[in-house]
Amino acid sequence: MALSISLRPDQRKALLRHYRRAARPDWRLRAHLLLLLDDGWAWAAIAAALYTSTGTIARWRARFLSGGLDAVFEPARPRRCSPWVAFVVRWVLELAPTDFGFARSRWSCEAAAVVLAEDHHLRVSAETVRRWLRSAGLVWRRPRPVLRPRDPEREGKLNALIHVPGDAVSFGRLLGAAVDEGK
């Protein structure tokens, strides 16, 4: 068949090793489809058997024909760091959410994602923002919005919450000290 490939015995052995032992599933798929091409399988049959597209078959066949097995199994390029990562890290370190109109004193990943979407038309999830911050070495846990049972001042704080002062400023200070401003 004109669209198949011919493997030398050492190449076939290397592909079988990748197919059986490679830790990366994408490498196993590449090895499998190249082995099937060598066996003379039709592209439609390979695509159906491996649940892949003929475009994937064409890509890895061409890569093999142009550069051999080294081109097929070269290490993945490192992910390029998005320029937005530095932008978000700067916000978290230098600016407060109040600078962007949020009624909260601390950043959350969701708040940063909202600013990116509304001010910069970049739609990313809060999880993406969390990964960006983690890649920059910034990791924090969400603060607890409740008083812990082992807090030595727990009774006093609970009593203060029950006996709320009359003016709104004192009440706000009291709530700000005891409850998270977020959700």
N, C-alpha and C positions, 0 to 999 in steps of 0.2 A: 504494500500500500504506500502511496506517495507521501502521505502525511504522517507516517509512522517514523520511528527512529531506530537506529541500530546501536546496541550497546556492546562494548567489549566485555569479556568475562569479569575483569576487575571492576568496571563501572557497575555491572549488574550486582556484583557482590556488595559494593558500597551502598547502592540503592536499597538492597534488601536489608542491610544493616540499619540504614536510616529508617526504613519502613517499620522495622521490628522494634527498634530501641530508641529512636529520637524522642526527646522529652517534649519537643515542640510539635503540636498537631499540624501546623502548616507545613513543616518539613516532611512529616509522614505522608500528607496528601500529595506533595510534590513528588516524592519517591514513588508512591503508588501509581500516580497517573503516568509517570515516565516508564515504569515497569509495564504497565498495560499497553502503552504505545509501542514498546519494544516487542510485546507479544502479538502485535498486529490487531488489536481491538479497534473497532470503529469509534470515532470521536463521540457519536451520539450514545453509544453503549457505555463509554467511559463516563460521560456526563451524567447519564442515568444511574450508573452503578455507584458513583462517588458523590452524587448530589452536588455537582459543580457545573459551571458553565463552560461552553466551548471557548469562550474568551480566556478563561483561566488556563485551559489546556493549551491554547495557542501561545499564551504568554510564557508558560514554563517550558514548552517545547522550543520556542525561539531562544529563550535564555540558555537552555542546554546546548542548542546547536551553535550559538555564538561564543559561549564561554565554558562549556563543559559543566561538570558537577560543581566546581568551585563557584561558578556564577549562580547556580541554583540554590546552593546552601551557604551563601555568604551571610555573615552576621547582620542582623538588622541594624539599620542606622539609628543612632540615638534620636529620641524625640526632640524636636526643636522647641525650645522654650518660648512660649507665647509672650509677646511684649506686654500683654495685659497683666501678666504675673507681677512684674515690677510695679506696675501702676496700682494694683490692688494692695500689694504689700506696703507701698508708701501710704496709701489711705489708712490702713489699719494702724500703722506706726505713728503717723503724723497728724491725721485729721480725725475728728470725731463724727459720729453719725449725725449729730445735730447740725454740722456744717452742710449737710445735704437735706435737711428738713425732717429728719427722723426724731421722734420723741424718745430717744434712748441714749444712754451714755456710753454704751459699749457696742462694738461691732458684732454682728453675727454674719455667718456666711450668706444667709438669705438676704440680709440687708445689702451686702456688697453686690450680690447678684442683681438685686432690684436697681441699684444705682447704675450698674453696667447696662442693664436693659433700657432704663428710662433716659439716662443722660447720654449714653454712648451707643445705643442701638446694637448692643452685643448681647445676645440671648445665651446665657450659660446657666447651668443649674447651681444650686447652693453646694452640691457635692463637688462640682468642678472647682468652685472657689476654694473649698476646703482642701482639695488636692493641690491647688496652686500654692496656698499658704503653707501646706505641709512641705512641699518641695523647697520652699524658702526657709524652712526650719521653724515656722510658726505653728504651734499646735496648742489649743486650749480646750478645756472642757466647758460645757455649758454650766453656768452657775446654778446652784439649786435655789429655787424660789421659795423654799420652805425652811423653817427652823429645824435644825437637827435635834433629835431627842437628847443628845449628850451635851448640848450647849449649856454651859454653866449659868448663863443669863436668860435661859429660855422662859422661865416663869415671868420675869420682869418684862421681857419683850412682849409676851402674850398679854399680860395685864395692860401694857401701854397700848396695844392694839385694841383692846376692849374699851378702854377709857380714852377715846379719841379727843384731842383738843378741838376747840371750836373753830379756830382760824384755819384756812386752807393751806397756808404756807407751812405751818407746823405739821399738819396732816400729811402734806406732800413729802416733807423731810422724813417723817416717821415711816411712810410707806417706802420711800426710796432706800431707807436703811434696811428694811425687812424683806422687801419683795423685789424680784427682778422686774425691770421696766418693760421687757419684751412682751412676748405673746401671752 
